[in-house]
């Protein structure tokens, strides 16, 4: 039976969608596979590093404390108390006076008796790529522990590996409810964008600037 033009076009569309979905899935899984040996879930299992890079996020979602934020700060405090790191680089967005991720993280670390001299702020960590590259180019940290959730660890390490930065990641818990699944879906698309940034567009941070070495 001869296929109609409409049926042929429908088949082509289905195949195109299937290939597109397969490509996205392959990229997503590739990022995970390439970084799985660099991710730790227990502080005691981590090697010692001088610097921990804490990736920023908002402290509150509406009037509710953001679990992503809370777990990252808790882990950072634990790392310092157990002597795994001696300095922090707090990297995040500084969109306006009322929203300042690095400064918010700094206040919470100070409340936990982390000495101010151990805390360094990166106000231009607008994206994960910016945070990773600036850690080396601006703060001269060639190796560090990243603190974030598992799915974010994988993308952050993928970027670090691309630039030959020696990094591991402490994967901290995150919410398990619907909002967590939605963020995970967004992460899949973020990995596709990371691939394009690294291999097609060769994207650089929005801002670089003068050196601020972490001693």
Phi and psi in degrees as a GROMACS rama.xvg file:
@    title "Ramachandran Plot"
@    xaxis  label "Phi"
@    yaxis  label "Psi"
@TYPE xy
-76.7948  132.994  UNK-2
-77.6894  133.818  UNK-3
-72.3234  161.894  UNK-4
-61.0756  -39.4091  UNK-5
-63.9563  -43.4223  UNK-6
-64.9349  -39.0025  UNK-7
-63.035  -44.7771  UNK-8
-64.8266  -38.4463  UNK-9
-62.9733  -42.2448  UNK-10
-63.1591  -44.1374  UNK-11
-61.099  -41.8558  UNK-12
-63.3396  -43.5444  UNK-13
-62.1562  -44.0267  UNK-14
-64.2382  -39.9944  UNK-15
-64.5202  -43.373  UNK-16
-64.035  -41.8072  UNK-17
-63.1496  -42.8756  UNK-18
-65.5723  -39.6744  UNK-19
-62.7348  -46.6046  UNK-20
-63.5688  -40.1478  UNK-21
-64.9412  -38.7385  UNK-22
-64.1767  -43.4538  UNK-23
-63.1474  -43.2462  UNK-24
-62.6901  -41.2636  UNK-25
-63.175  -43.1661  UNK-26
-62.3196  -46.0609  UNK-27
-58.2345  -48.7561  UNK-28
-70.9013  -33.1761  UNK-29
-62.1133  -42.0111  UNK-30
-60.593  -41.3818  UNK-31
-66.3379  -46.9511  UNK-32
-61.1702  -40.19  UNK-33
-73.5888  -13.2876  UNK-34
-121.903  1.06831  UNK-35
-61.0661  -30.8783  UNK-36
-77.8722  -3.86874  UNK-37
-106.2  5.62459  UNK-38
-109.397  132.046  UNK-39
-120.404  150.471  UNK-40
-115.554  -11.9112  UNK-41
-122.921  134.147  UNK-42
-58.1604  -41.0347  UNK-43
-64.9303  -20.9532  UNK-44
-83.6257  -12.8086  UNK-45
-76.0219  142.823  UNK-46
-70.3959  160.027  UNK-47
-77.9056  138.605  UNK-48
-132.964  160.443  UNK-49
-75.812  -43.2778  UNK-50
-116.978  139.407  UNK-51
-113.972  127.059  UNK-52
-96.4696  112.685  UNK-53
-98.3475  117.142  UNK-54
-82.3999  130.95  UNK-55
-78.4718  154.899  UNK-56
-156.618  168.385  UNK-57
-68.7807  142.665  UNK-58
-72.8735  -33.9173  UNK-59
-123.685  146.475  UNK-60
-112.004  99.3317  UNK-61
70.3963  -120.764  UNK-62
-105.899  8.26131  UNK-63
-103.708  137.238  UNK-64
-62.361  131.198  UNK-65
-77.4819  117.994  UNK-66
-58.8116  -36.4046  UNK-67
-58.8252  -46.2717  UNK-68
-65.1271  -49.9909  UNK-69
-57.8797  -43.2093  UNK-70
-69.121  -35.1494  UNK-71
-66.0766  -43.5717  UNK-72
-67.1414  -42.6998  UNK-73
-59.0438  -42.1876  UNK-74
-67.1113  -40.4201  UNK-75
-60.2183  -44.7572  UNK-76
-61.9977  -43.5855  UNK-77
-61.4315  -40.2439  UNK-78
-60.2023  -44.5789  UNK-79
-69.166  -43.9936  UNK-80
-62.5198  -30.2986  UNK-81
-93.7014  6.8555  UNK-82
73.9892  20.5755  UNK-83
-79.855  -26.7636  UNK-84
-138.521  159.539  UNK-85
-119.506  -5.62869  UNK-86
-149.181  152.022  UNK-87
-120.609  140.646  UNK-88
-114.51  111.067  UNK-89
-98.1686  111.448  UNK-90
-118.155  127.241  UNK-91
-173.026  -169.466  UNK-92
-83.2581  145.88  UNK-93
-132.982  61.0213  UNK-94
-64.9009  -41.9933  UNK-95
-159.267  177.903  UNK-96
-60.3082  -31.2527  UNK-97
-90.5184  -1.59496  UNK-98
-137.681  104.885  UNK-99
-142.524  93.6921  UNK-100
-61.2133  -48.6861  UNK-101
-60.3463  -43.8727  UNK-102
-67.3843  -36.9989  UNK-103
-61.9826  -44.0682  UNK-104
-63.7699  -40.8954  UNK-105
-59.9733  -44.8534  UNK-106
-58.9623  -40.9822  UNK-107
-71.9212  -32.8694  UNK-108
-70.0147  -38.6311  UNK-109
-62.9111  -38.0673  UNK-110
-63.0601  -25.5748  UNK-111
-91.9917  13.756  UNK-112
69.517  25.5767  UNK-113
-76.8436  126.924  UNK-114
-64.4467  141.817  UNK-115
-60.3826  -33.6584  UNK-116
-65.55  -16.7814  UNK-117
-89.7562  -2.28986  UNK-118
-110.838  127.345  UNK-119
-125.463  139.396  UNK-120
-112.931  133.786  UNK-121
-116.19  104.188  UNK-122
-82.3367  -3.00358  UNK-123
-113.503  27.9323  UNK-124
-86.494  63.1395  UNK-125
-69.3454  -28.5435  UNK-126
-137.83  163.13  UNK-127
-57.2011  -42.6436  UNK-128
-59.091  -43.83  UNK-129
-60.8303  -45.5166  UNK-130
-61.4293  -43.7769  UNK-131
-67.7346  -49.1519  UNK-132
-66.5348  -42.864  UNK-133
-65.7715  -30.1288  UNK-134
-56.344  -39.4322  UNK-135
-86.7497  -47.6351  UNK-136
-72.8225  -34.1791  UNK-137
-99.7616  -44.7159  UNK-138
-99.3  0.327753  UNK-139
54.6124  38.1885  UNK-140
-96.9576  105.007  UNK-141
-85.05  -16.6495  UNK-142
-147.485  141.974  UNK-143
-166.284  164.681  UNK-144
-96.0604  130.537  UNK-145
-95.1962  139.584  UNK-146
-117.906  117.106  UNK-147
-171.191  -172.525  UNK-148
-79.2143  162.018  UNK-149
-51.0651  -52.8848  UNK-150
-62.9863  -35.3396  UNK-151
-75.2679  -34.3108  UNK-152
-52.0679  -46.5364  UNK-153
-61.9108  -44.5111  UNK-154
-70.2933  -41.2238  UNK-155
-61.5382  -42.6422  UNK-156
-68.6388  -36.1735  UNK-157
-59.3431  -42.6741  UNK-158
-67.3712  -44.9613  UNK-159
-59.6639  -43.8729  UNK-160
-62.0766  -38.3411  UNK-161
-59.4619  -35.3921  UNK-162
-97.8828  15.0932  UNK-163
57.7542  39.9704  UNK-164
-97.0554  131.939  UNK-165
-82.6028  108.484  UNK-166
-142.52  151.323  UNK-167
-128.063  172.231  UNK-168
-135.802  136.928  UNK-169
-93.7242  110.91  UNK-170
-84.8901  117.491  UNK-171
-104.598  160.983  UNK-172
-65.18  162.174  UNK-173
-143.611  173.063  UNK-174
-64.4573  146.925  UNK-175
-104.163  -5.9111  UNK-176
-78.4785  -169.988  UNK-177
-54.9507  -39.8545  UNK-178
-60.7733  -35.6143  UNK-179
-64.8555  -40.5446  UNK-180
-66.7186  -36.896  UNK-181
-64.7327  -42.2199  UNK-182
-65.6745  -35.8964  UNK-183
-64.1903  -37.2539  UNK-184
-64.9866  -40.6936  UNK-185
-63.9289  -34.6391  UNK-186
-61.6069  -37.5269  UNK-187
-58.6218  -44.3868  UNK-188
-68.4182  -34.5181  UNK-189
-63.6492  -31.9751  UNK-190
-70.1944  -36.6869  UNK-191
-62.161  -44.9147  UNK-192
-62.8035  -38.8153  UNK-193
-61.0844  -42.154  UNK-194
-59.2173  -45.6268  UNK-195
-63.9892  -43.0756  UNK-196
-60.3485  -41.8717  UNK-197
-80.3542  -40.6428  UNK-198
-106.683  -18.528  UNK-199
-110.457  -54.7356  UNK-200
-92.5437  -16.2463  UNK-201
51.1185  50.7592  UNK-202
-66.0342  140.043  UNK-203
-114.89  164.677  UNK-204
-57.8702  152.47  UNK-205
-60.9196  -39.5918  UNK-206
-131.545  143.502  UNK-207
-113.575  -108.792  UNK-208
114.893  -170.078  UNK-209
-69.7876  155.255  UNK-210
-69.7763  143.149  UNK-211
-136.19  69.7116  UNK-212
-58.9608  138.055  UNK-213
-88.1066  119.527  UNK-214
